């Protein structure tokens, strides 16, 4: 039986650490599962196709995502027994702070398209599909989104205004519930980032459990080394001031990069 694990985010819930775990343990994973990480989904255009659908929500954008996905799956080597582990947060849709009107509204349709494409790829074979979504308490999640946008975009709102602008978005658990309703025949599981941070493998722990490796192989799994780290409050304030300045884009990027690099030794925790 083919076993498939689809990690569909959500954004800012430890996905970077999860993907670091998968990449760093890829040699142990490959004999059992084909591994698909963002460097492949984004280079192939799949990530953009998913986020386009989350913004426009048309029959055409969903069809385009499905078409590209089936072509991509056909290119993968599954051998006789190999399953699939995929981790791509953009398959739940565009980051909600960049898609305020829709949030994760498209996530159920994107998940259903993904499941249908995988079943088609393994047509005539027994396949067990699990969808996994990592979650985070709302306050920390929103603040992490805000901090991310301060770094990567010209975000000019303070946190209170940013939070109020996203207040209408439903809890992350609602997205999980809607995916379950859309796909009643698929197992949909969740873990909270706050709990995962206490485990030896951190956000990699749910993948280790899913793989169910022999004891000897499981003991060789290493924790993730790459995480998104939380910038100190004074650094976030400095980034906000820079975003509000009249600097042109090139100068803004250069100064923000310098500020972040100076703060590297003070970074703590997962963002």
Residue, then its C-alpha position, 0 to 999 in steps of 0.5 A: x500500500x502506498x502511504x502519502x502525507x500532505x503537509x499543507x502548512x499553515x504559514x508561520x506554524x513551524x513549516x520552515x523547521x518541518x521542511x528542514x527536518x525532512x531535508x536533513x533526513x532525506x537519505x533515511x526517508x528516500x527508500x520509503x517515500x518520495x520527498x517534495x519540498x518547496x524548492x521543487x514546488x516553487x521552481x516548477x510553478x506549482x506554488x504560484x498556481x495554488x496561490x493564484x487560485x486562492x486569490x482568484x478562485x475560478x474554475x480555470x485557476x483550479x484547473x490549471x493547478x490540477x493540470x500542473x500537479x498531475x504533470x509534476x506527479x507523473x515526473x516523480x519516481x515512486x518505484x514499486x512501493x515508495x510513498x510520498x511526503x509533501x510539505x508546501x504551505x502555499x498549497x493551502x493558499x497565499x499567506x493570509x496577510x497578503x490575501x486578507x479578503x480570502x484568507x484560507x478560503x481556497x484551502x479545501x478545494x486545493x486539498x481536494x484537487x491534490x488528493x484527486x491528482x494523487x489518486x489518479x497518479x496511483x490509479x488501480x493501487x491501494x493508497x492511504x492519504x493523510x493531510x497534516x496541518x500544523x497550527x499555532x495559537x492566534x496571538x502568536x500566529x498573527x504576530x509572526x505574520x506581522x513580523x514576517x511582513x515587516x521583514x519581507x514587504x513594505x508593511x507600514x502598520x503597527x501590530x495592533x492595526x495589523x491585527x485588527x485588519x485580520x480580525x475577520x479571518x476565522x480561526x485556523x481550526x476552522x480551515x481544518x474543519x472545512x478540509x475534513x468536511x470536503x474530504x471525509x474519506x481522508x485522514x486530516x490530522x493537526x499538531x500545535x506548534x507550542x506542543x511540538x517545540x517541546x519534543x526532541x524532533x520539534x516540528x519534525x516529530x509528526x513526520x517521524x511518527x508517520x514514517x514509522x521507521x524501525x527503531x534503529x533508523x528512527x534513532x538516526x533521525x536528527x532535529x531540524x537545524x533551520x528555523x525562522x527566528x523571532x526578532x527582538x521587539x526593538x528590531x521590529x520597531x526599527x524595521x517598521x520605521x524603515x518601512x514608513x520612511x521615504x527610502x526607495x526600494x533598493x535602499x530600504x532592502x539594503x538597510x533592512x538587511x543590515x538591521x536584521x544581520x546585526x540582530x542575528x546573535x540575539x534571535x530566539x525561538x521559532x517565528 
